[in-house]
Amino acid sequence: MVNELAVRCFGDRRLVSYWFVLDDRVKLNPYFVWSTRLKSVFTSRAFNSALVRISTPVEPSGLEAARKRINRFIRDFRQDLRAVRS
């Protein structure tokens, strides 16, 4: 599960999927991530965090085709990442 936005930029439509990684855990809520990072300033506990964002054009085939394309990429990316880690 990921966050999703359909955006228009300079006349192009894009589907954007994004999520956060906080200490190797996937988080969807940006407020949780930012508050955890802020709390780390006061507790001197370091957190590794990242925003992962992937986008693809929304072509005439529509939003559902773009969603399938992004989901396929994410699935393949996760499999490749697991292979590298093991």
C-alpha positions as CSV (number, residue, x, y, z in Angstrom):
1,M,0.0,0.0,0.0
2,V,1.3,3.5,-0.9
3,N,0.1,7.0,-1.1
4,E,-1.1,8.1,-4.5
5,L,-1.6,11.5,-6.3
6,A,-2.8,12.3,-9.8
7,V,-1.1,15.6,-10.8
8,R,-1.0,17.9,-13.8
9,C,2.3,19.7,-14.5
10,F,2.9,21.8,-17.5
11,G,0.0,20.2,-19.3
12,D,1.1,16.6,-18.6
13,R,-0.8,14.3,-16.3
14,R,1.2,12.0,-14.0
15,L,0.4,9.4,-11.4
16,V,2.7,9.7,-8.3
17,S,3.1,7.0,-5.7
18,Y,5.0,7.7,-2.6
19,W,5.8,6.5,0.9
20,F,8.3,7.0,3.6
21,V,10.9,4.7,5.1
22,L,11.7,5.2,8.7
23,D,14.4,2.9,10.2
24,D,13.6,0.2,7.5
25,R,9.8,0.4,8.2
26,V,7.4,1.7,5.6
27,K,5.2,4.6,6.8
28,L,2.5,6.3,4.9
29,N,1.7,9.2,7.2
30,P,4.1,12.1,6.6
31,Y,3.1,13.8,9.9
32,F,4.2,10.7,11.9
33,V,7.6,10.8,10.0
34,W,8.1,14.5,10.5
35,S,7.1,14.4,14.2
36,T,9.4,11.4,14.8
37,R,12.3,13.3,13.2
38,L,11.6,16.4,15.2
39,K,11.4,14.3,18.4
40,S,14.9,12.9,17.5
41,V,16.3,16.4,17.8
42,F,15.4,16.5,21.4
43,T,16.2,12.9,22.4
44,S,19.5,12.7,20.4
45,R,18.2,9.5,18.8
46,A,19.0,9.3,15.1
47,F,16.5,7.9,12.7
48,N,17.3,7.0,9.1
49,S,14.4,8.2,7.0
50,A,13.7,8.6,3.3
51,L,10.9,9.7,1.0
52,V,10.4,7.3,-1.9
53,R,8.5,8.8,-4.9
54,I,7.8,7.2,-8.2
55,S,5.8,8.7,-11.0
56,T,4.6,7.7,-14.5
57,P,2.7,9.5,-17.2
58,V,-1.1,9.1,-17.4
59,E,-1.5,8.3,-21.1
60,P,-4.7,8.1,-23.1
61,S,-5.1,4.5,-21.8
62,G,-6.0,6.1,-18.5
63,L,-5.3,6.2,-14.8
64,E,-5.8,2.5,-14.2
65,A,-3.1,1.6,-16.8
66,A,-0.7,4.0,-15.1
67,R,-1.6,2.5,-11.7
68,K,-0.8,-1.0,-13.0
69,R,2.5,0.2,-14.5
70,I,3.6,1.8,-11.2
71,N,2.5,-1.2,-9.1
72,R,4.4,-3.6,-11.4
73,F,7.5,-1.4,-11.1
74,I,7.2,-1.3,-7.3
75,R,6.8,-5.0,-7.1
76,D,9.8,-5.6,-9.3
77,F,11.9,-3.0,-7.4
78,R,11.0,-4.7,-4.0
79,Q,12.1,-8.1,-5.4
80,D,15.4,-6.7,-6.7
81,L,16.0,-5.0,-3.3
82,R,15.4,-8.2,-1.4
83,A,17.8,-10.0,-3.7
84,V,20.5,-7.4,-3.1
85,R,20.0,-7.6,0.7
86,S,20.3,-11.4,0.9
